[in-house]
Amino acid sequence: MPTRTVREIMSSPVATLAPDVTVAAAADQLSERRVGAMPVVDAAGKLLGVLSDDDLLVADGNVHVPTILYVLGAVIPLPGQMKHLEEELHKVAGSTVGEIMDADAPSVTADATIQEAATLMHDKGVTHLPVVDADHKVIGIVARGDVVRFIALTT
């Protein structure tokens, strides 16, 4: 039996993000499309990185809750802490995809084997692999679920 390739299971065309898109807008796009990651590309469509839902959680996790006192059921923020929280929330909301994406995200070609893609996902701890052509332009994406469905259908 011939070796099966990524081309057979990749999603294409794939929605992408520009590096200057705000984190808030990117979160909306991931949510609307019901995907866990999107490739980030330059104006020519070349891969710059990947933005995943994990990146959004880490960015949001950098916001620290202000120090507060609970006195007789009342919540009292310590002086200066609410302003700090507001500044951090504004910073996260105003951040761009290029600032929080994984710029070292692995990718594969459409001719890579499904086994190679699965191994790369496992070794790098990623759930999505952009599929690129010889010019490093994004032509598709493979998710861990695509690999699992392939295994389920072929075993």
C-alpha positions in Angstrom: 0.0 0.0 0.0 1.4 3.4 -0.9 2.4 5.9 1.8 -0.5 8.3 2.6 0.3 12.0 2.5 -0.7 15.1 4.4 -2.4 16.3 1.2 -5.1 13.7 1.8 -6.2 15.0 5.2 -5.3 18.7 5.2 -7.9 21.4 5.3 -7.6 23.7 2.3 -8.1 26.6 1.7 -7.1 27.7 5.2 -8.0 30.9 7.0 -5.0 32.9 8.0 -4.2 36.0 10.1 -1.9 38.9 9.5 0.6 39.7 12.2 -0.9 43.2 12.8 -4.4 41.8 13.7 -5.3 42.6 17.3 -5.5 39.8 19.8 -9.2 40.5 20.4 -9.9 40.3 16.7 -7.9 37.1 16.4 -9.8 35.5 19.3 -13.1 36.4 17.5 -11.9 34.8 14.3 -10.8 31.6 16.1 -14.1 31.4 17.9 -16.2 32.2 14.8 -14.4 29.6 12.7 -14.4 27.1 15.6 -10.7 26.3 15.1 -7.9 26.0 17.7 -5.2 27.7 15.6 -4.6 29.8 12.5 -1.4 30.3 10.5 0.0 33.9 10.5 1.2 35.0 7.1 2.8 38.0 5.5 1.3 39.9 2.6 2.6 37.3 0.1 1.1 34.4 2.0 4.4 33.2 3.5 4.2 31.5 6.9 5.4 33.7 9.8 4.1 31.7 12.7 1.0 30.1 14.2 -1.5 31.6 16.6 -3.2 29.0 18.8 -5.8 29.2 21.5 -3.0 28.4 23.9 -1.2 31.6 22.9 -4.4 33.5 23.7 -4.7 31.8 27.1 -1.0 32.7 27.9 -1.5 36.3 26.9 -4.7 36.5 29.0 -2.9 34.8 31.9 -0.4 37.6 32.0 -3.1 39.8 33.5 -2.7 39.8 37.3 -5.7 40.3 39.6 -5.2 43.3 41.8 -4.4 42.8 45.4 -7.6 43.3 47.4 -8.7 43.2 51.0 -11.9 41.6 52.2 -13.2 43.4 55.2 -16.6 42.5 56.7 -17.8 41.4 53.2 -16.6 44.5 51.4 -14.0 44.3 48.7 -11.3 47.0 49.0 -8.7 47.3 46.3 -5.3 48.5 47.5 -4.3 51.9 46.2 -3.0 52.0 42.7 -3.9 48.3 41.9 -7.1 49.0 39.9 -5.2 51.3 37.5 -2.5 48.6 37.1 -5.2 46.0 36.2 -6.8 48.4 33.7 -3.4 49.0 32.1 -2.7 45.3 31.8 -6.1 44.5 30.3 -5.6 47.3 27.8 -2.2 46.0 26.9 -3.5 42.4 26.3 -6.5 43.7 24.3 -4.2 46.0 22.2 -1.5 43.4 21.6 -1.1 42.0 18.1 -1.0 38.5 16.7 2.7 39.1 15.8 3.5 39.8 19.4 2.1 36.6 20.9 2.2 34.0 18.0 4.6 31.1 18.0 7.1 32.3 15.4 9.0 29.0 15.6 6.0 26.8 14.8 6.8 23.7 12.7 5.2 23.2 9.3 5.1 20.4 6.7 4.7 20.1 3.0 1.7 18.4 1.4 3.9 15.5 0.3 5.0 14.7 3.9 3.6 11.5 5.2 0.8 11.5 7.7 3.1 9.6 10.0 5.7 12.3 9.7 3.1 14.9 10.5 1.9 13.0 13.6 5.4 12.5 14.8 6.2 16.2 14.4 3.1 17.2 16.3 4.0 14.9 19.1 7.6 15.8 19.3 7.0 19.6 19.2 3.9 19.5 21.4 1.6 21.2 18.8 -1.9 20.5 17.7 -1.8 22.1 14.3 0.7 22.1 11.5 0.5 24.6 8.6 1.1 23.0 5.2 3.4 25.0 3.0 4.6 24.9 -0.6 8.2 25.2 -1.8 8.0 29.0 -1.4 6.9 28.6 2.2 3.4 29.9 1.3 0.6 28.4 3.4 -1.6 26.0 1.3 -3.4 24.2 4.1 -3.4 23.1 7.7 -3.5 19.7 9.5 -5.0 19.4 13.0 -4.4 16.6 15.4 -8.1 15.7 14.9 -7.5 15.1 11.2 -4.8 12.6 12.0 -7.0 10.9 14.6 -9.9 10.6 12.1 -7.5 9.2 9.5 -6.3 6.5 12.0 -9.9 5.7 12.9 -10.9 5.3 9.3 -7.9 3.2 8.3 -7.7 0.7 11.2 
